[in-house]
Amino acid sequence: MEILRHVVVYLHIIAFAILFGSWLVEAVARRVRFTPLMTWGLVLAFLTALALGAPWPAGIELNYVKLGVKLVILLIIGAILGFGGARQRKGKPLSPVLFWSVGILTLVNAGIAVLWR
């Protein structure tokens, strides 16, 4: 079971890399837009977070307050990606505030994961 949990943690880290990496590519290119890859990274992060929030294997103590805060931030990122993606599909420009908030919130979520014990 422990190996499976490590695999899920690994997939969770990959999900963060996909979400933040695709955002960073757009930021460096100075393109204020959301890509489908950002959404896929978010979905993978959400699914792996749900799996990691389960109490397995026995004996691992989880900080449910930390997990709840991270989940709320992840849902906010999802809402921003949803609103921004809808605007893009309608041909309207994406607000730079929405674009930058995704990158900042993604980094905040990673920081909480590492620094909050």
C-alpha positions in Angstrom: 0.0 0.0 0.0 2.8 2.4 0.8 4.2 2.0 -2.8 0.8 2.8 -4.2 0.6 5.9 -2.0 4.0 7.0 -3.3 2.9 6.5 -6.9 -0.2 8.8 -6.2 2.1 11.4 -4.6 4.3 11.2 -7.7 1.3 11.7 -10.0 0.2 14.7 -7.8 3.6 16.3 -8.2 3.4 15.7 -12.0 -0.1 17.4 -12.0 1.4 20.4 -10.3 4.2 20.5 -12.9 1.7 20.3 -15.7 -0.5 23.1 -14.3 2.3 25.4 -13.3 4.5 24.6 -16.3 1.8 25.3 -18.9 1.0 28.5 -17.1 4.6 29.5 -16.9 5.1 28.9 -20.7 2.2 31.3 -21.4 3.5 33.9 -19.0 7.1 33.8 -20.4 5.7 34.1 -23.9 3.6 37.0 -22.7 0.3 35.4 -23.8 -2.5 36.0 -21.4 -4.6 32.9 -22.1 -5.5 29.6 -20.5 -4.7 26.3 -22.3 -6.4 22.9 -22.1 -3.2 21.5 -20.6 -3.8 23.8 -17.6 -7.2 22.2 -17.1 -5.9 18.7 -17.4 -3.2 19.5 -14.8 -5.9 20.8 -12.5 -8.1 17.7 -13.0 -5.2 15.3 -12.3 -4.2 17.4 -9.2 -7.8 17.2 -8.0 -8.2 13.5 -8.5 -4.8 12.7 -6.9 -5.6 15.0 -4.0 -8.8 13.2 -3.3 -6.9 9.9 -3.3 -4.2 11.3 -1.0 -6.9 12.6 1.4 -8.2 9.1 2.0 -6.8 7.6 5.3 -4.6 4.9 3.7 -2.5 3.1 4.6 -3.4 2.8 8.2 -1.1 4.6 10.6 -0.7 7.8 8.5 -2.0 10.9 10.3 -3.4 13.4 7.9 -3.8 17.2 8.6 -7.4 17.7 7.4 -7.3 21.4 8.0 -4.3 21.7 5.6 -6.0 19.4 3.1 -9.1 21.5 3.3 -7.3 24.8 2.7 -5.5 23.2 -0.3 -8.7 21.9 -1.7 -10.4 25.3 -1.4 -7.5 26.9 -3.3 -7.6 24.2 -5.9 -11.4 24.8 -6.4 -10.7 28.5 -6.7 -8.1 27.8 -9.4 -10.7 25.6 -11.2 -13.3 28.4 -11.0 -10.9 30.9 -12.5 -9.9 28.5 -15.2 -13.6 27.9 -16.0 -14.5 31.6 -16.1 -11.4 32.5 -18.1 -11.9 29.6 -20.5 -15.5 30.6 -21.1 -14.5 34.1 -21.9 -11.8 32.8 -24.3 -14.3 30.6 -26.1 -16.6 33.6 -26.6 -13.8 35.5 -28.2 -13.4 37.9 -25.3 -9.9 38.7 -24.0 -8.8 37.2 -20.7 -8.2 39.5 -17.8 -4.5 39.6 -16.7 -5.7 39.5 -13.1 -7.3 36.1 -13.8 -4.3 34.8 -15.6 -1.8 35.9 -12.9 -4.0 34.7 -10.1 -3.8 31.1 -11.4 0.0 31.1 -11.3 0.1 32.8 -7.9 -2.5 30.5 -6.3 -0.7 27.4 -7.8 2.5 28.5 -6.2 0.7 29.2 -2.9 -0.8 25.8 -2.9 2.6 24.2 -3.5 4.1 26.3 -0.7 1.4 25.2 1.7 2.1 21.6 0.8 5.8 22.0 1.6 5.8 24.5 4.5 2.7 23.6 6.5 3.5 20.8 8.9 
